[in-house]
């Protein structure tokens, strides 16, 4: 039971991420709601174990033509999955 409860936030986050990606793609990189006005990019990765392609929306800062991102994983103690990919 505890493992199912732990998986629920991950499922909600995954669904939310999918919605943000869909909105980003449908609106030429613009996203509303909580992310309105935030500079976002889609990081495309291939899963190291699964080989599945994924798109992850990330906030970024621009610095002299470079995009600066942080692998913060919403404050978790572990790195986000894309960090290893």
C-alpha positions in Angstrom: 0.0 0.0 0.0 2.8 2.5 0.9 4.5 2.0 -2.5 1.2 2.8 -4.3 0.8 6.0 -2.3 4.4 7.0 -3.1 3.7 6.4 -6.8 0.7 8.7 -6.9 2.6 12.0 -6.7 4.9 10.8 -9.5 1.9 9.9 -11.7 0.3 13.3 -11.1 3.6 15.1 -11.9 4.0 13.0 -15.0 0.5 13.9 -16.2 1.1 17.6 -15.4 4.4 17.5 -17.3 2.6 15.9 -20.3 0.0 18.7 -20.2 2.7 21.4 -20.1 4.6 19.8 -23.0 1.3 19.7 -25.1 0.5 23.3 -24.3 4.1 24.4 -25.1 3.9 22.6 -28.5 0.4 23.9 -29.3 1.2 27.5 -28.6 4.7 28.0 -30.1 6.5 27.7 -26.8 4.1 29.7 -24.7 2.5 28.2 -21.6 0.0 29.8 -19.3 -1.2 29.3 -15.7 1.6 28.9 -13.2 4.3 29.1 -15.9 2.9 32.2 -17.6 5.8 34.5 -18.4 8.4 31.9 -17.5 11.1 31.1 -20.0 10.7 27.4 -20.8 12.4 25.0 -23.1 11.8 21.3 -23.9 14.7 19.1 -23.1 14.6 16.0 -25.3 16.3 12.9 -23.9 16.4 9.2 -24.6 15.9 6.9 -21.6 19.2 5.1 -20.7 17.3 1.8 -19.8 14.2 2.0 -21.9 15.4 3.8 -25.0 12.1 5.9 -24.9 12.2 9.5 -26.1 11.0 12.0 -23.6 10.4 15.7 -23.5 10.8 17.5 -20.2 9.8 21.2 -19.8 12.5 23.2 -17.9 12.7 26.8 -16.8 16.0 28.4 -18.0 18.0 31.5 -17.7 19.8 32.9 -20.8 23.5 33.9 -20.3 25.5 35.2 -23.3 23.8 33.0 -25.8 23.7 29.9 -23.5 20.8 28.3 -21.8 21.4 27.7 -18.1 19.2 25.0 -16.4 19.4 23.3 -13.0 18.8 19.7 -12.2 16.9 20.5 -9.0 14.1 17.8 -9.2 11.7 20.1 -7.3 13.9 20.0 -4.2 14.1 16.2 -3.9 17.2 14.5 -2.6 17.7 12.7 -5.9 18.6 14.0 -9.4 15.8 14.1 -12.0 15.7 11.2 -14.4 16.9 13.2 -17.3 20.1 14.1 -15.4 21.5 10.6 -16.1 20.3 10.4 -19.7 
